[in-house]
Amino acid sequence: MTNFKVLLEGAWLVRDVKSADDAIGVAISEAGKRLNSKKLDYVEVEVGQTVCPACGESLDGVFMVAGTALVGLLFEIRVYDAEGEEHAFRIAKSTIGKALGAVPLRLVEAEEMEGGKAARSKKPDRSM
């Protein structure tokens, strides 16, 4: 079994905001509340980045129209004892998805963590 660091992206809808910065703050706050309510405070939440096709500059992943914003969020979680990358993704998506509800999630990256296989201590034999 292997340990992975899994990065998922999700699309978060925010209504009645005046600026992209407000939308980012609201999205991160709401996502954090949902994760914390399910005791998933170990999941890291960040704003996704996109690259401008014209100039190549990195921009925050926010699209805003008429006071409504779509914010791209990144969720990072460590998954232990997964059978492989696909298994780690399914575990991460299930864990985070249950807390967030109807937020669409997509795999960005699954990286094997240093040390690969975690050493586990054996339970003492109590058969005597």
C-alpha positions in Angstrom: 0.0 0.0 0.0 1.2 3.5 -0.9 0.6 7.0 0.5 -0.5 9.8 -1.8 -0.9 13.6 -1.8 -4.1 14.2 -3.9 -5.0 17.6 -5.4 -8.6 18.1 -6.5 -10.2 21.1 -8.1 -13.8 22.2 -7.5 -16.1 24.8 -8.9 -17.7 26.9 -6.2 -20.6 29.2 -7.0 -20.9 32.5 -4.9 -23.8 34.9 -5.2 -24.3 38.6 -4.4 -20.6 39.6 -4.3 -19.2 42.9 -5.4 -15.6 41.9 -6.4 -13.5 38.9 -7.3 -11.6 39.2 -4.0 -14.9 39.1 -2.0 -15.9 36.0 -4.0 -12.6 34.2 -3.2 -13.0 35.0 0.5 -16.6 33.8 0.6 -15.8 30.6 -1.3 -12.8 29.6 0.9 -14.8 30.4 4.0 -17.9 28.4 3.0 -15.7 25.4 1.8 -13.8 25.5 5.1 -16.9 25.6 7.2 -18.3 22.5 5.4 -15.0 20.6 5.7 -14.6 21.5 9.4 -18.2 20.5 10.2 -17.3 17.0 9.0 -14.0 17.1 10.9 -11.9 17.4 7.7 -9.9 20.3 9.0 -6.7 18.6 7.6 -7.8 19.3 4.0 -6.0 22.4 2.6 -8.1 24.8 0.5 -6.6 27.3 -2.0 -7.8 29.3 -4.9 -7.0 27.8 -8.3 -4.9 29.6 -10.9 -5.4 29.9 -14.6 -3.0 31.2 -17.2 -3.9 34.0 -19.6 -3.7 32.6 -23.1 -2.7 36.1 -24.5 0.1 37.2 -22.1 0.9 34.0 -20.1 0.3 35.8 -16.8 -1.1 33.7 -13.9 -4.5 34.8 -12.7 -6.8 33.8 -9.9 -9.4 31.2 -11.0 -12.5 33.5 -10.6 -15.1 34.3 -13.3 -17.6 37.0 -12.3 -20.8 38.2 -14.0 -23.7 40.2 -12.5 -22.7 39.8 -8.9 -22.3 36.0 -9.2 -18.9 34.3 -9.3 -17.6 30.9 -10.2 -14.5 30.3 -8.1 -12.0 27.5 -8.8 -10.8 26.0 -5.6 -8.1 23.5 -5.0 -8.4 20.8 -2.2 -5.3 19.0 -1.1 -5.6 15.8 1.1 -3.2 13.1 2.1 -4.4 9.6 1.4 -2.8 6.7 3.2 -2.6 3.0 2.2 -4.1 3.4 -1.2 -3.6 0.6 -3.8 -2.6 3.1 -6.5 -3.2 6.5 -7.9 -6.7 5.8 -9.1 -7.7 4.4 -5.7 -6.2 7.4 -3.9 -8.3 9.7 -6.2 -11.5 7.8 -5.4 -10.8 7.9 -1.7 -10.1 11.7 -1.8 -13.1 12.4 -4.0 -15.4 10.4 -1.7 -14.1 12.0 1.5 -14.2 15.6 0.3 -17.3 15.1 -1.8 -19.4 13.9 1.1 -18.5 17.1 3.0 -19.0 19.6 0.1 -22.2 18.1 -1.3 -23.0 19.0 -4.9 -19.7 20.6 -5.7 -18.1 19.1 -8.9 -14.6 17.7 -8.2 -11.9 16.7 -10.7 -8.4 15.2 -10.2 -5.6 17.6 -10.8 -2.7 15.6 -9.4 -2.0 12.5 -7.3 1.6 12.4 -6.1 3.2 9.5 -4.3 4.5 10.7 -0.9 8.1 10.3 0.3 8.7 7.0 2.0 6.1 5.3 -0.2 5.0 2.5 2.0 4.5 3.4 5.6 6.0 1.1 8.1 3.4 -0.2 10.5 4.2 -1.7 13.8 2.9 -5.2 14.5 0.5 -5.8 17.3 2.0 -7.8 20.1 1.1 -11.5 20.0 -1.1 -12.2 23.0 -1.7 -15.9 22.3 0.3 -17.1 25.3 
